[in-house]
Amino acid sequence: MKRLLIIMLMMTTLALGQGRKSSSAVPKLETLGSDWMDVSSLRNFPSITNFIGGLQTTENLTGFQNLTFPPYAQGGSQSYSWEFGLNSPSLPGNKKEPGECALLVNGKPVIASYSRWLPYEVQRKTVVDNIELSSFIRLPFEKKGVLEKLVVSNKSSKNQRLTISVKCHGQVRYYSPQSWQTWGNERPMDTNFAVLSPTDLQAGGRKSFAIQDKSSQAVTVFSFVTVPDTFLISGNRNEVQWNIVLAPGEKKVIEWACVIGDNAKAVGTLADSWTTNFGEEFDAAKMKWEDRWQGSFVPGNHHFSGHFPTLITNDPKIRRVYYMGALTPLLLCRTNLPLSPRCFVTAGPQWANTLTYFWDAEMWANTWAMLEPKTMEEHLVKWLSMDIHRCYAVDDLSGGSAGPWYAANDWSIFRCVEAYLAVTGNSSFLRRRIGDQSVLEHLEALATFYETRPLTKDLPLGNYGGAENLLECSPSYIEGVPSLNAANVYMLRKTAEYFQQSGNNERAAALQAKATKLLPFVLSLYAPGEGVWNALDTAGNKVPIRHCFDYIVTGQALENDLTEKMKKEMNHFVQSELLTKTWMRAMSLKDPAAAKSDRPDHGPMGSYDAWPPLTMDVMCRLGDFSRALTFLRATEEITHQGPWAQSHEFLGPDSHGYNPIVRTASRGGQDANEGCGTAFTEIIIRSFFGFRPDLSGDKPVLLSPHLSRSMDGILKHVPWRNKLYTIVSDTKGVHMVAE
């Protein structure tokens, strides 16, 4: 009772502290927006989503690209350079496509000077010849379309006569569900489009027009609140114009909508409705997003089958990082894909818009189990019914598989099942039959798959293939890698636990024996004094590698097998070779393959967005809470650029040093949104608050409960086995009470 009273007093104190900034413990979406960013400094453009699709802006003040509402996709996007990405200064000007609905003033394209991202909106602004221009772009909530608002203000001392033009291409196509089973989504790059009834488009005579794709049933309608003075129609290269005169200090607001569908009459009617009630539709795009966001933290909410825990803390950096992580899966949640009512696609809006990657999902598996246990179970059943050794993802649109084999599939799916079991306590799931095996038998198959791919005839280590199966960019991170072989030890042991709990002691003992046999071979890959691990090639030769993935997986899988000396050396490697002022390198610059591995996510010039939080997780596991917390707070600076993405890369004169410029990456196939950023929320729950649920036992386990994290905070409504708990972090460590 005394501890409960202390917790209640602490909650009140923290809530009052936050109350000066917000009326709720959960921040409003507008407070999670980015700072105003110099557009010329960006390497990837801000994007917005609405739970059925998304788009990406361009450097043009009103332009957008990569509009995707599966099975519809927009073409005519900026030509993509694998080397330069979307907005590199090295990219020639003639390669920079202004995008759909690009703005011109007096015949000249208008380039935004600054942009600001919000979950429901991107804002852009610039000044041209004393004319201030601002734009606001939103997606109507769970509807296929775009809403744009342009504000033009005369800041000069004389009248300004302007021709405002917007280019409306309508280059949208329907693609069959099977065609989405790929990372590189198809997009129309041809001109096989036509305006419907062009003779009806007399100047000022109507406020909308429709474009039909001749190759599919897709129809795109543009509708304008303020009727344009001129329609210039030419296939799918169309332009509308307004001729305006602004007195000094006067402003003009121009609003329009773009609507997508497969029936011209129905789409036209919807477009007319949106522009007739533009203000209501525009406001609803924000309000409904806010409602869904706030609801995701409410136990028993009407949308998700679970919820996020609520963090209360006076530490603004930890608070922002936590909630930005929680926002990430909502940016990628799709309610219109057939596989389940709520699918969390891995990336978007440029690539892989309908795919859920097993590997990326593992990085926030426990948080997924808290937010959406019902559909998580549906996905796990689907995954276990697939041949996961011939793909890397499931396509949530067609239900088929996508991509080549990723070597981390077994580990990833195993960890997702483990998380689901641990959070929900649904032990009956282990007995569920999927095909001709129970889930437990499927887990055994995952844990022993390495035996089907022996590295050599004399070694029990698994051979995990080439670069395309692993990190894709490193030529030396192949074959007998330490990370996934360490994962095998963990999976064998955990599966043995499940068999023991089910009463099959004989099978449990056999799997424990396999783990015991494999462990010394894995430990032999460690490089004493270096804090890193070697790989083995198929000839049995050691290959030196210095990558965070080995630190992460060996730390997670073997934390109780590592000596104190190894732990200190591993932490030193991270601190001295990987961490920068606000971010980290995935690969050390000292890795022999560093010069040949320059990709922002897994190379030496940046990092995949899950690697920093997962590195913090292992730092905590290995006892270095203080430095892990310092690193966590440092990454908060990155969130002021926008949401967590696929990766952030290093630029500027200190790109090889401690304080590089950090930007969201585009080159090397990096997407603007990626689910892996949820790992920040995952590790705050599991590492800093220490929540380590397990299927065994009658109460959840806390990591190092008597060790202070040097942070004060409360995590409310933590779900475990259909009950709610509160975890408190204070000077004495972490402790947990039932609500």
N, C-alpha and C positions, 0 to 999 in steps of 0.2 A: 504493500500500500504506500509506503514511504517513497519508493522509487517511482510509482505511478504519479504521485503528487509532484515530485520533482520534474518529471517529464511534462506534466500539464503546465507547470509554471514556466518551464523553458519554452514550450510551444507558444504560450501567450506572449512572452518577451520577444521571441523571434518574429511572431506575427505582427506585433506592434511596430517592430523595427522595419519590416517590409511594408507596413501599411502607409508609411510616408511616401512610398513610391507607387504602390499598387493597392487596389482595394481587395485583391485576392492573392493567395499564395501563388497561383498559376498566373504567369505574366500574360498580358494582352499581346496579341500578335504584332501590333504596331510597335511594341517595345523591343521586339526581336528582329526588327528590320536592320538592314546594313547601314553603314555610314554612306554619305554621298561619295561615290568613287569616280575618279577621273577615268573616263571611258578609254582614253588612249593608253592607260596603264593596265587595262584588263587583258587577260589571256583567254578568258571564256566569258560568255555573256550571260547575264541574269535570265532566269526562266521562272515561269509560274505554272501551277498545276491546279486542277479542280476536281480531283478524284475520278475522272474518267479519261484524262489526257493532259496535255501540256503544250507549251510553246517556249521558244527561246527568242529573246530580243536580238537586235543587231545594233551596230553603231549609229544607224539612222535614227532620228528622233522618234519616229513612230513605226519603224520597220520591225517585222518579226519573221522568224524562220523556224523550221523544224516543228511546225504545228502537227500534232499527232493525237488523233482520237481513234485508236484502233477499232475497226479495220481501215480507217481513213488516214492518209498521210499527205502532207503538203510537200511539194517539190519547189524547185527554183531557189533553194537555199544557197547560202554562200558556199562557193567551192571550197572543199575541205582539203587542207594540206596535212599529211601525216607528220611532216617535219615541223611545220609552223603552227598548225592548229587553226583557230578561227580568227584571231585578232592580233597576230604578231606584227610588229613594225616591219619585219622582213617580208611580209606578204605584200606583193605588188598591189597597187590601188585598183587595177582592173580585175583583180581576183576577189575583191570585196563586194559581194552582192548586198545591196541595201535591204533586200527582203520584201516580203508582202507588205502592202500598205505603207510603202516608203514615202516620206514627205519631201516636197520641193517647195521652195519659196522663190518666186520670180525665176523659175526654171532651173534653180540650183539645188542639189540635194542638201538637206540639213543634217549635219552630223551633231549628235549629242556631245556636249562637253562633260556632263556628269550624269550618273545614273544611281538610283537607289532601289534596292530589292526589298520587297515585303512578301510574305507567303502568298498573298492574294493579289499582288500588284507590283508592277515595275514602273518607277517614275524616272523620267529623263528631262533634262533641261539644257538650254544653251541661250546665247545672245548673238544675234546676227544684225549688224548695222543698227544698233539701238532698238531692235525688236527682240523682246524676251519671249521665248517659246518654251512651253512645258507640256509634257505628255504623260498620260496615265493609261496603262493597259491592264485589263482584267479579263478573266474567263468567267462567264456566267456559271453559277454553281451547278456541277454535274450536268452540264449541257454542252453540246458541240458548237462552240462559237467563240467569238472574240468581241470585247467591248473596248472602244478607244475614245479618249477625250483629249483634245488639243486646245490649249489656251495660248492665244497670241496677244501680247501686250505691247503697246507703243511707249517706249521709254524716252523717246526723243521730244524735242520742243516744237516739232512741226508735223503736219499730216503725213501719213505714210500710205501709199497706194500699193497694195500687195496682191499677187496672184498665188493663192495657196493651192497646191496640187497634191493629190494622193494617188499613187499607182496601185491598181487593183487587178492582180493577175488571176486569182482564183484557181491556182494550179494545185488542186486537191484531187486525189484518186482513191478509189476503194480497192483494196487488195484482199485476196482470199485469205482466210485464216491460216492456211498451210504456209503461205509465203512469209509469215511473221516468225517462223522458227529459225531465226538467225539474229546474230548481233547487229549486222548491217542492214537495217530496215530499208526496204525498197521505197524510193521516192520518185515521182515523175519529173523527168528532166526534158521532156519533149514539149511541143506546142499543140498537141492534139486536143484542144479545148475550143469551145465556141460560146459566144454570148447568145442567150435565148432572146428572141424577139427584139433585135437591135433597133428596129424601126420605131419601137415604142419609147426609145430613150431620147426624146426631144429635150433640148436644153430647158431645165427648170420644170419639165413636164411630169416627172415622177421622182421618187426619192430612192429607188432601188433598182438593181439589175441582177440577173442570174447568169452564172457561167456553168456550162455542162461539160463534164469530161466525156469525150467521145469514146474512151477506152473502158469506161465503167459507168455505174449508175450515179456516181458522185455529182452533186450539185452544190455550188457555192453561191450564196447570195450576199451582196453588199447593200446595206440600207443605211440611209443618212438622216439624222435628226434635222440638220439644216440642209435643205435641198441644194445640191451643187448648181452652179451657173452653167457649167459645161460638162458634157460627157464626151470623152474621146475614146471611141470603141474600136479595137483592132485585135480580134481574136482573144488571146489571153494576155495581151499587153494593153491594158486599159488604164485610163486616167480620168479622174474627176477634178474639177477646178472650182474654186470660189474666188471671185474678185471683190476685194474689200478695201475700204478706206478707213483708217484708224486715226482719230484725232489724238493729240498728245494726252497720255494717261489712259486712253481708252483700250479696252480689251475685247477680244472676240473668242467665243467658245464654239468649237466644232466637234460634234460627237457622231460616231457611227458604229455600226455592228457588222460583223461577218458571221454568217451562219452556214453550217454544213449539214448535209443530209442526202437522201436519195430520191426525194420527190420534190420537183420544182415548186409546185403549188403549196405544199405543206411547209417547205422551207421558207418560201416567200411570205406566207402568213405569219410564221414565227418571227421572221426578221422584222416585219411591220410591227408586230407586238412589242418587240424589244426596243425599237426606236420610238414608238409611241409612249412607252413607259420606261424610257432609258434610265432616268434617275433611280427608279425603284429597282430595276434589274442590276444596275451598277452597284447600288448600296447593298443589295442582297448578296452579291458575290463576296463581299467582305463579311457581312453579318453571319451568313451561313457557315463560312469557313471558321469564323470565331467560335460559333456554337459547337461545331464538331471538335475543334481543338480543346475548348474548355471541357466538353463532355468526356473526352478521352481520359480525364483524370478522376472521373466520378464513378465510384463503384455502382454497378447496376445501371449504367447509362444505356440509352435506347439504341445506340449504334453498334458499338463494339461488344464482343462477348466477355471482355475483361476491361482492364484499365491500367494506366500508368500509376506508379506511386507518386505522391506529391512531395516535393522537396521544399522545406522551409529553412532558410539560412540567411544570415546577414552578410554573407560573403558574396558580393555581386558577381565575381568572376566564376565561381563554382556554380552559382545559380544559372547564369546565362549559358554556360557550357552544357549543363544538364538539360535545360529546356530546349536548347537548339538541337541536342541529340534526340530528344523525344519528338521534336517536330519532323525530323527526317523521314520516318516511316509514313507519316501522314502525307508528306509531299509525294510519296510514291505509292500510296494506297489507291487501288483501283476497284471501283464497285460495279464495273461493267464488263468484267472478263468472266467467261463461263466456268473456269475451273473452280471458283468458290465465290461467295458473295463479297468477300474482302480479300483481294490479292495484294501482296506487297511486291511490286516489280522491283528489280534491283537497280535499274538506271533509267535515265531519260533526260531531256526529251529528244536527244539526237540519235542515240543508239539503243538497241535492246529494249524497246518500249513495252514488250509483253513478257519478258523473260524474268524468271526468278532463279538466280544462281544459287546452288547449294552452298558453295564456299562463302559467299558474301552473307547469306542468311545466318550462318553459324555464328557470325561475329556479334549478333545481337539476339541470340536464340532465347535467352532467359527473359529478356524484355518482351520479345514476341509472345512468349508463353503467358506473360502477365496481361498484355494488351488484348490478345486475340487467340485464346486457347482453342476455341471451337474450330475455326478455320485452319489453325495451325495443324490440328490433328488430321484434318482433311488433306492438307498438303503432304504431311508425312506419309499418309497411306498411299497417296499418289506416287511419291518418290520411291517408296519401298517396292512398288509394283513395276518400276521402270528398270531398264538395263542401264544403271548409272555409270557403267564403265565404257559407255559409248557416247557420252554427252557431258555437258557441264551445267545444264539448266533445263527447266521445264518451261514450255511456252504456255502461259496462262490463257491464251486465246484459243489455240487449236487443241491443247492438251498433249501435244507431242513433245519430243525432246529436241534440244538444240545444242550445237557445238560439238567439238571434240571432247575426249575424256580429260577431265581435270584430276590430277593425282590426289588432290585433297578431298575428293568426293566422299570417300568412306569416313574419314575423320569428321567432315562437316555434317553429314547426315546423322552420324552416330551422336554427335554433340547436340544436334537439334532434338533428337528423340530423348536424349538424356535430360535436356532442359525442360522439355514438355513433361516428362515423368516427374522431375524434381519439383517443379512449381505446382502442378495440378495434383500430384499424388495419385494419379489414375493408374494404379498398378495393373488393372485389368487390360490395359492397352498392350502390355507385354504378351498377353495370351491371344490377342486378336489375330485371326488368320488373314494373311494377305497372300493370295496365290496358294501355294502348297506349303507355306511356312508360317509359323507364328512370328510376331514382331521380335520376340527374343531370339528366335532362330535367324531372323534377318540380321540382328545385331551381331550375332556370332559370325555370320558370313562377312560382315563389314570388318570385324576385328581380325579375321584370319585371311582376308583377301591377299595380304602380302605374301602368303605362302604359295600363291599361284604365279607370283612374279619374282622368283629368287634372283638375287643379284649375281651370285656365283653358286656353283654346286656345293661349295664348302661353307658358305655363310648363310645364316638364316635371315639376313636383312633383305628388305624388299627393294625392287628396282622400280623407280617411279617415272621412268621414261625421260623424254627430252624436254627442251625448253618450252615447247608448246603445251606440255602437260603440267607445267609448274609455273614459274614466274614469267614466262614468255619472252623476257628480254635478256636474261642472263645465260650466256653460253655454257657456264660452268656449273650452274645450279641444276643438276640433272642426276638421274640414276639413283645411287644410294644416298639420298639426302637424310641428314640426321633428324630433321623435324618430323617427317611422317613416319619414320621408323620409331621414334620416341612415342608418337601418337599410338602406334600399334601396341606398345607395352600398356599404355593407359587403357585402351579399348579392351584388351584381353582381361585386364584386372577388373574393370567395371562390369563387363559381361559375366565374369565369374561371380561377382557380387549378386547380379540379378539371378543367375542360376541357383546360387546358394539360398537366396530369399525365396525362390520358388520350390525349394526342397531337393533340387538335383545336385547334391554334393559331389557326385562323381564327375559330372561335367564341369563343375566349378573348379575342382582340383586339376583337371586336365588343362583348362585354360590358364590357371595360375602357373602351372608348370611351363607352359609356352612362354608366358611373360617373364618368368625367372630365367629361362634359357636365353631369351632375346636381349634382356636388359644389359648384360656386360658388353655385348657387341655394340649396342648403341652408345654406351658410356665410353667405349674405346675411341669413338669419333671425336671426343673432346680434345681441344688443344690446350694442354696445361699452361697456365701463366698468361694465356691470350684472352680467355673469356669467350672464345668462339668455338665453332665446331667445323670439322671437316666432312666432306662428302666422300664416298667411295665410288670409283668407276667400276665398270664390269670386269676390269682386270684386277680389281682389288687394290688399286692405287688410291692414296689419299689425295683429295682435291681441296685446297684451302678456299674457304668461303667466309665472308664476313657480312652476314645479312641478319636483319631483325627477325625474319621469320623463324630462324632456328632458335633465337633467344626466346621468342614468344611461345612456340609450341613445346620446346624442351622444358621451359619453365612451367608451363601449364600441365604437361603430362608427367613430368618427373620431379616436381618440386620437393618431394620427400626423399628422393634418391640422390640429390645433388649435395655434395659436401659444402660446408660453410665457405671453404676456400673457393670452390667453383662459383658459388653464388656471388661472392664479392668480386671475383674476376669478371663474371658475366655483367654485373651491374656497372663495373668500371668501363667495360667495352662500350656499353650503351652511352654512358656519360661522356666518354672521351672521344668517341668516333661517330656517334649518330645524332645526338641532340644538338639543336641550335637554339637561338634565343627564344623563338616562339614555335618551332616546329621540329622536324627531324628528317634525317636521311634514311631511306629504307635500306640502302646498302652503303657500307663504309667506302669512302674514297680510297681506302687502302686495300679493298678487295681486288685481287688480281684481274678480275673481269670488269672492273668499274668503268673503264674507258669504252667498253663494248656494250654497256648495259644502260645507256642513258634513255630511260623512259620515266616519266614523272612519278608513276605509282610505285614501282619496284626497284628503281635504280638509285644512283647516288645523288641525284639532283632534285630530290623531293620525296614525297611519300604518299602512298595510298592512305586515305583518311582514317582507316581503321588501325593502321599500324601504331600511331601515337597512343591511343587509349589502351590497346592491347599490350603495348610495351609498359604502360603504367601499371596494368594489371599484374604483370610479372614482377615489376619492381616491388609492388606491394607483397606479392607472394614470397619474394626473396628477402623481405624485411626492410626495404628502403622506402617506407611510407613518406618520409620527409621530402626526398627528392622527387618522388612521384607526384606529390601534391604541388610542389613548385612547378613541375612540368605541366600539370593540369591547368594551373592558373595562367601559365604563360600562353597556352593555346587559345585562351579566351580572345586574344587580340585578333585571331584569324576569323572569328565569327562576325566581326564587324565589316567584313567584306561580303558576307552573304551566308547561305546555308553550307553545311558540310557537303562535300562533293566527292567525286571519285578520287581525286588527288589534288594536292597543292605542290607547286614546283618553286624552285629557287631561281631568282633573277638578280641582276645588278652586279656591281663590282665585287661584292663579297659573297657571290653565289657559291664559292667553294669554302667559305669561312663560317664564322659563328653567327653573323647577323645579316643574312641575305634578305632581299625583298621576297616576300611570299605571295603568290597569287594562285587562284584556282586555275588548274591546268586544262588545256585543250589538246595540245599536240599529243601524238601517240595514242589517239583514240579515247581520250578522257572525256567523260560526260559531266554535265553541270550538276546533275543530281545523282546521288548514289546512296543506297541504304546502309552502307558500311558505317556512315557517320553516327548511326544509332549506338555504336559501340561506346561512345562517350557516356551515354546514359547508362548503358550496361555496366561499365566498370565503376561508375560512381555508386551504383546500387550494390554490386558484387564485391568490389575491392575496398573502396573508401568507407562504405557502410558495412561491408563485410558479409552481405547476405549470401550464404552458400547452401541453398536448399538441396536436399538429397532424398531419394525415394525411401531410404532406410531411416529408421529412427522416428521418434514421436515428437521431435521439435527441430526446427531449422538450426543449422550450424552457422556460427559467425566466424569469420576469419580474424584471427589474433584479437579476440575481444578485449583483452586487457591492455592493448597497446594503443596509446593515444595517436590519433591521426593529425593532431594540431589543427583541427577544424571543428567548429560547432555547427550542428545542423540536426534536423529531424526529417526522417523519411516516413511519411504517413501512408496508410492504406496499402501496405505491402501485402500482396496476396500470396497465400500459401495454403494449399489443401482446403480451399473454400472458406478460409478464415482470413481476417485482416490483422496486420501487426504494425506497430510503430517501432522504428529503430532510431536510437539517439546516439549521436557522436558528441563526446565532450572530452574534458581533460583526462578522464579515467579510461577512455576507450570507447567501445560501442556496446550497447545493450538493447534488448528487444523485449517488448511487452505486447500481449494480445490486446486488441481494441475492443 
